[in-house]
Amino acid sequence: MSEDQGPMISHTTALHIGAHKTATTHLQQSIMAVRPALVDRGVQFYGPSLLRSNGQSLIARLEQDGVQADLLRGGARLVISEENFAGTLYVRDGVIPRPLYRHGPARVADLAAKLAPDGLNVFLCIRDPASFLRSAYSQVLMGGVVMPFDTFRETNPLDKVNWTHLARRISKTEGVRHVTVWRYEDYLPLFGDICTAMLGDAGALVAPIQTRVHQGLSAHAVDAMLAWQRAGETGPLAVLARETHPIGDASPAFDGFTPAEHAASDALYSKQLGQI
């Protein structure tokens, strides 16, 4: 830290790193809905809509002098939620990096050094590997990377989703004081507890928004999109397919895994939860 920045301010700092496809946007939008009230309670919350508003990432912001005071703005608690901070969901050709969020610990350590003199509290939501990969596949298609699910599954096997390894790496990161982990499957029942852990007593002000965010693709939508792609069609095929074949009673959500693969995923997930 350069001398002209002055002494670091003592406060509580929390960082929510996702993961992707774990209702992260829903949580962010729920908190943003009451942001003015949080400010009145001394809580400064920043989600992607604020952090990316000027085209500058949080990583770039951390390189600027005075970033701590600029973000805190006199508050007693600073809470940041940015799932892209630890890394992207996938890279070229729909490949999910191994290990998950390989650059995450280094970035978390940098943020802790810049913004958390009393230690950083990190928040992480995890999800059943098969469910996570199924949702990631829809995101890959929505991002314009078109491939059959069998290709995606071969490239991204279930054991690539290693939450134990990620949680352990984050917990051992310099500057991290505490890591809170919850299951995506428990998100709504634990919603109030999650908000209180992140925002302190002001978390009681937050209620879950009723809108479903980032609806996935139905099985019919995936089939239609792949058929259009084989026929040489171009453009936002996934968006069109989702609008044409939305998830509903007659069009269930896409799931390319077999019952045996789901059973293997359940066992893997249970083992990882026990280790965490």
N, C-alpha and C positions, 0 to 999 in steps of 0.2 A: 504494500500500500504506500502510495506516495505521501509525502509529508503534508502537502496542501489539502489532502482530503480530510484532515482532522481525525479525532478519535472515533472509533466505531461506536455506534449507538447500541445500548443494551436493550434487547427486545426479544420477543418470541418469533421465530421464523419457521414456517412450515412449507414443504415442497411436495406437491402431489404430482407424481410422474406417470400416472395412468395405471395400468398399461393401456395400450390401444384396445379397442373393442371390449371395454369393460364398463360401459355406461359413463365414461369419462365426460363426454359432452353433456349428457343429461345432468350430471352433478354440477358441472361448470355453469350451465344455464340456470339451474335452480339457485345457485349462490348469487350469480350476477343479478337475478331478479330483485334481490334485496340489498344490493351493494351500497346504496346511499345510507341505509339504516346501519349497515356494518361499519361504515366510516364514522358514523356518530358514536359508535361503541369502541372506537379506536382500532378497528380492524381494517387493514388495506388488503383487498383481494384482487388478484390479477389472473384472469384467464386468457385463453388465446385471442379472444376478440380485442383485448387491450394490448397484449404483448406483441401481436403481429400487425397492429393497426397501421403502423407507419412503414411496413415492409422490413422492419429490423427484428431479428430474432433475439430471444433472451440471451443467447450466447454472446451476441454482439453487444448487447446492453452491458454485460458484465465487464466489458473491456473499457467502459467509460468511467472517468473520474466522477465521484459523487453519486454513483448509482444507488447506493444504499439509502441515502437521505431522500433521493428523488422518488424512490419507490415507497418508502415508509411514510413520507409526508407527515411526520409528527405522530403517527400512530404507535401503539404499543405492540401490535401483532401484525406481521407480514405473512401473507399466505399466497403462494404461487401455485397455479395448476396449469401444467403445460406438458402434454404427453409426448410432444416432439423433442423436448429438451434432452431426454435420455437417448433419443435415437428415433429413426423412422420405423414404421411397422415392417416394411419390406424394401428391398433394393431392386436392382435390375431383374427383369424377367420374373418378378413375383417371388423372389427368394427372401425368406425371413432369415436375418443374420443369426449365426451361431457363434458365440453365445448370444442370447437375447440382449439387446441394448448393450453391445460390447463397449461403447464409449461412455455409457451412463455413469459409472463410478467416478471417472475422471472429471466429468462435467459437474457431478454433484459435489465433489470435493472443491472445485473452483467456486461454485456458488456458495458453499458453506464458508469458505475463506473470505469472500467478498461481502456476504450479507448476514451471516449468523455467528456473531462473536461468542454467543452462549451455547452454540451447538445447534445443529439443524435437525428438525423432525421431518422424516420422510414418510410419505403415504403411498401405498401400492395396493392396487386391486389385481387379483389373479383370477383365472378362469379355467375350467376343464379344458385340457389340451385339444380334444376333438372339437368341442364347441368353439374354442378360440380360433382354430385353424379354419373351420367352416365359415366363420364370420370374416376372417382375414381373406379368404378366397373371394367372398363377395366384394370386399374392399379393393382387392387386386383388379377384379373385373371392372368395378366402378372407376378405377384409375386408368382404364384403357389398356391394361395388359390382359389380352384374351388368350386363354388356354383351357383345355379340358381339365376337369377336376383331378383325373388320374395323374396327369402330369404335375399338377400342383402338389398332390399328395406324395408323389415320389420325391419331389424336390424338398418337401417340408414334412418329414416324418414326425410322428407323435412325440418321440423322445427329444426332438429339437426344442420343444416347449418345456424348458427346465426352470420352473419358478424357484425351486430351492437354490439353485446356483445364483440366480439374480438377487434374491433376497439376501443371501449370504454375502455376496460382493458389495451390495449397498450397505449392509450393516457394518462391514469392516472398513468402510470408506472414512478417511480422515475428516473430522468435523461433524460427522453424523452422530447425533445423540440418541435417537430413538427411531425405530422403523415400525410403522403400523401396517399390517397386512390384513385384508379381508377378501372373502370370496365374492365374485360377481354374482353367484347364485344367491347370496345373502344380502345383496345390495339394498333392496327396498326395506326389508325388515330392520336392517342396521342403519338406515339412512340418518336418523337423528343422532345416533352415537357417532357416526362418521363425521357429521358436520360439527358436533361439539368437540370432538378430538382435534379437528383442524382449526376451528374458529373460536374455541373457548366457549364461554357462556353465550356469546352472540350466535352460536350455531343454532340455538333454539328459534331464531328468527327465520330460518330457512325451511321451506316446505318443498317437496318434490314437485316439479312441474308435471302436468298431466300429458304433455305431448311426448310421443315416442320419437326419439331422435335417431337419424341415420338408419331408417328401415332397411333391412337386408333384402336379399333377392329370393324369390320363390323358386321352386324347382322348375316350374313352367318358364319363368323368366330366364333362367340359366340355359335351358334347352333352346329357347327362342333365340337368345343372343348368339349361342354357338352356331346355330343353323344360319343365321344372318351373316355371321362372319365367314362361314364356309362358302356362302353364296356370293361373297365378294363385297358385301355391304360395308360401309365405313361410317364414321361419326360416333356420337355418344350412344352406342348400342346398349350398354348396360342401363343407362338412364331411361331410354325408350322401353326396354324390356321390363324394367321395374314398374313403369307407369302402365304398360299394357297388361302385365300379369302380376298385379300386387298380391302380397301374401293374404290369404283368406281361407275360408272353409273349403273352397274348391281348388285352392292353389297353395299347398303347404309350403313352409319355408324350406329352402334347399338344404339337403343333408346327404352328402356323398359317402358317408362312412357306413360300414356294415355293422350289424349288432355285435359281432366279435371285436371289431375295432373300438366300438364304444365301450365295451367291457374292459378292454386293455387300457383305454384312456381313463376310465374310472379308477382302475387299480393304480395307474401311474399317478393320478391326481391325489388319491388318498395317501400314497407314499410320500409325495412331496409335501402335502399338508402336515403330515406327522413330523417330517424333518424340519419344517419351518417352525 
